[in-house]
Amino acid sequence: MYTENSTPKIELVEVGPRDGLQNERKTVETKHKLQLIADMIGYGARRIEVASFVHPARVPQMADAEAVIAGLPDKSDCTYIGLTLNKRGIMRALATRNGEQRGIDQAGCVIVASDTFGQKNQGQTIAEGIAENRDMIRFAKAEGLPAQVTISAAFGCPFEGEVKPETVLAIAEELAAEGPVEIALADTIGVGVPAQVQELFGKLGELLGGGIPMRCHFHDTRGTGIANAWAAYQSGVRIFDSSLGGLGGCPFAPKATGNIATEDLIYMFDRSGVETGIDLDAAIAANRDFAEILGRELPSRVARAA
């Protein structure tokens, strides 16, 4: 939290190279992914989710995860995040950290706040996910790899509908006991509205008592993503996931569209007097360069209006 005499500030987690690309039908070459990451660093992104350690048959776009990681710039002020769904994923993340290369700096663990979606997404019920994630966080930390956790489908499930706040908070309480770097709530299918966001993050903040930072991850499926980000900010959240151009979507969530766009998020905060550390003009330029790679215009409203 900031005091009355300090400058309001947020931290961006750029998830474009992973969440932004995982649902793309056209295979993006490793060299283009690395150029995208370099452009993101160029516009100021310092925490970047670069890949996920999943089976290539499930998410073909992430089949080159290790190759991407091997090619990352060795920048001391950047944190590279790898998404992990199970202990095997943690082991793959650890394997990237060898004497020849720096590898992954942080493991991103995930649990789904719905039994049905959890079983479709990673073959786990909520109870199984809690047990697995506790084990993953402990294992990663013991090996010197910091781990954070995201509670996915925290605002609604594509198969079960409403997700009770009590369910999300119970999961958060269990995982907070393992001391993750942060706990994120994700609106994976974009059903949340600002009132829900304020309520849930308000309760999560009370639960965590300032001991573990909160992070938010919104999708813009129903056009509420940016409004939800502002509601999260007002509720004390200072770490925000976004994806360049608004790319993204979950392969296992029907009709789920992209993340909130980095350009749109930064525009809102810049115009609201909140420091972001991101060069908006450079982000828009990166959007246009990557749009040429994909062969289509990207969804970001701010980039389209520029």
Residue pairs with C-beta under 8 A, 6 or more apart in sequence:
1 210
1 236
1 238
2 8
2 9
7 275
8 273
8 274
8 275
9 238
9 274
9 275
9 276
9 277
10 233
10 238
10 239
10 240
10 269
10 274
10 275
10 276
11 47
11 238
11 239
11 240
11 277
12 44
12 45
12 46
12 47
12 240
12 242
12 262
12 265
12 266
12 276
12 277
12 278
13 47
13 48
13 49
13 81
13 215
13 239
13 240
13 241
13 242
14 40
14 45
14 47
14 48
14 49
14 242
14 243
14 244
14 262
15 48
15 49
15 217
15 241
15 242
15 243
15 248
15 259
16 36
16 40
16 48
16 49
16 243
16 244
16 245
16 247
16 248
16 259
16 262
17 33
17 36
17 37
17 40
17 48
17 49
17 50
17 51
17 68
18 49
18 50
18 51
18 52
18 62
18 81
18 83
19 49
19 241
19 243
19 248
19 259
20 243
20 244
20 245
20 247
20 248
20 258
20 259
21 28
21 33
21 61
21 62
21 247
21 248
22 52
22 59
22 61
22 62
22 248
22 249
22 250
22 251
23 61
23 248
23 249
23 250
23 251
24 61
24 247
24 294
26 294
26 295
27 60
27 61
28 61
28 293
28 294
30 64
30 67
30 68
30 71
32 290
32 293
33 64
33 68
34 68
34 71
34 72
35 289
36 244
36 286
36 290
36 293
37 48
37 50
37 68
37 72
37 73
38 73
39 282
39 285
39 286
39 289
39 290
40 48
40 244
40 286
41 48
41 73
41 75
41 78
42 279
42 282
42 286
43 278
43 279
43 280
43 282
43 283
43 285
43 286
44 276
44 277
44 278
44 279
44 282
44 283
45 262
45 278
46 77
46 78
46 79
46 277
47 78
47 79
47 81
48 78
48 79
48 80
48 81
49 81
49 82
49 83
49 108
49 241
50 68
50 69
50 72
50 80
50 81
50 82
50 104
51 62
51 64
51 65
51 66
51 68
51 69
51 82
51 83
52 59
52 62
52 65
52 82
52 83
52 84
52 85
52 89
53 62
53 65
53 82
53 83
53 84
53 85
53 88
53 89
53 92
53 93
54 62
54 83
54 85
54 89
56 62
56 63
58 251
59 251
65 82
65 92
66 92
66 95
66 96
69 80
69 82
69 96
69 101
69 103
69 104
70 96
70 101
72 80
72 102
74 102
78 105
79 105
79 106
80 102
80 103
80 104
80 105
80 106
81 104
81 105
81 106
81 107
81 108
81 148
82 89
82 92
82 93
82 96
82 104
82 106
82 107
82 108
83 89
83 108
83 110
84 90
84 92
84 93
84 107
84 108
84 109
84 110
84 136
84 140
85 110
85 121
85 122
86 122
86 132
86 136
87 132
87 135
87 136
87 139
89 107
89 136
90 107
90 136
90 139
90 140
90 143
90 145
90 147
93 103
93 104
93 107
93 140
93 145
94 103
94 104
94 140
94 143
94 145
95 103
96 103
96 104
97 103
97 104
97 145
104 145
105 146
106 145
106 146
106 147
106 148
106 181
107 136
107 140
107 145
107 146
107 147
107 148
108 147
108 148
108 149
108 150
109 133
109 136
109 137
109 140
109 147
109 148
109 149
109 150
109 180
110 122
110 133
110 149
110 150
110 152
111 118
111 124
111 126
111 129
111 130
111 132
111 133
111 149
111 150
111 151
111 152
111 171
111 175
112 118
112 121
112 122
112 124
112 126
112 129
112 151
112 152
112 153
112 157
112 188
113 126
113 151
113 152
113 153
113 154
113 157
113 163
113 167
113 168
113 171
114 126
114 153
114 157
114 159
114 160
114 163
115 125
115 126
115 160
116 157
116 159
116 160
117 152
117 153
117 157
117 158
117 159
117 160
117 188
117 252
117 253
118 124
118 125
118 126
118 128
118 129
119 125
120 159
120 252
121 152
121 250
121 252
121 253
122 129
124 132
126 167
126 171
129 171
130 171
130 174
130 175
133 149
133 175
133 178
134 174
134 175
134 177
134 178
136 147
137 147
137 149
137 175
137 178
137 179
137 180
138 178
140 146
140 147
141 147
141 178
141 179
146 181
147 180
147 181
148 180
148 181
148 182
148 183
148 184
148 215
149 175
149 180
149 182
149 183
149 184
150 183
150 184
150 185
150 186
150 215
150 217
151 168
151 171
151 172
151 175
151 183
151 184
151 185
151 186
152 186
152 188
153 163
153 186
153 188
153 189
153 253
154 163
154 168
154 185
154 186
154 187
154 188
154 192
154 200
155 163
155 185
155 187
155 189
155 191
155 192
155 196
155 197
155 200
156 162
156 163
156 187
156 189
156 191
156 192
157 163
157 189
158 189
158 253
158 254
158 255
158 256
165 199
165 200
165 203
168 185
168 200
168 204
169 200
169 203
169 204
169 207
172 183
172 204
172 207
172 208
173 207
175 183
176 183
176 207
176 208
176 211
176 212
179 212
180 212
181 212
181 213
182 212
182 213
182 214
182 215
182 239
183 204
183 208
183 212
183 213
183 214
183 215
184 214
184 215
184 216
184 217
184 239
184 241
185 200
185 201
185 204
185 214
185 215
185 216
185 217
186 216
186 217
186 218
186 241
187 197
187 217
187 218
187 219
187 225
187 228
188 217
188 219
188 250
188 253
188 256
189 219
189 221
189 250
189 253
189 255
189 256
190 218
190 219
190 220
190 221
190 222
190 224
190 225
190 256
190 257
191 221
191 222
192 218
192 224
192 228
193 224
193 227
193 228
194 224
194 227
194 228
194 230
194 231
195 231
197 216
197 228
197 231
197 232
197 235
198 231
198 232
198 234
198 235
201 214
201 216
201 231
201 232
201 235
201 236
201 237
202 235
202 236
204 214
205 214
205 235
205 236
208 214
213 238
213 239
214 232
214 236
214 237
214 238
214 239
215 237
215 239
215 240
215 241
216 228
216 229
216 232
216 237
216 239
216 240
216 241
217 241
217 259
218 224
218 225
218 228
218 229
218 232
218 241
218 259
218 260
219 225
219 248
219 249
219 256
219 257
219 258
219 259
219 260
220 226
220 246
220 257
220 258
220 259
220 260
220 261
220 299
221 255
221 256
221 257
225 259
225 260
226 260
226 264
226 265
226 268
228 260
229 240
229 260
229 265
229 268
230 268
230 272
232 240
233 240
233 269
233 274
240 265
241 259
241 260
242 259
242 260
242 261
242 262
242 264
242 265
242 266
243 258
243 259
243 260
243 261
243 262
244 261
244 262
244 263
244 283
244 286
244 287
244 290
244 298
244 300
245 258
245 261
245 262
245 263
245 287
245 290
245 291
245 298
245 299
245 300
245 303
246 258
246 259
246 260
246 261
246 264
246 298
246 299
246 300
246 301
247 258
247 259
247 298
247 299
248 257
248 258
248 259
249 256
249 257
249 258
250 256
257 299
258 299
261 298
261 299
261 300
261 301
261 302
261 303
262 278
262 283
262 300
263 280
263 283
263 284
263 287
263 300
263 302
263 303
264 300
264 301
264 302
266 276
266 278
266 280
266 283
266 302
267 280
267 302
269 275
269 276
270 276
270 280
280 302
281 306
283 303
284 302
284 303
284 306
287 298
287 300
287 303
288 303
290 298
291 297
291 298
297 304
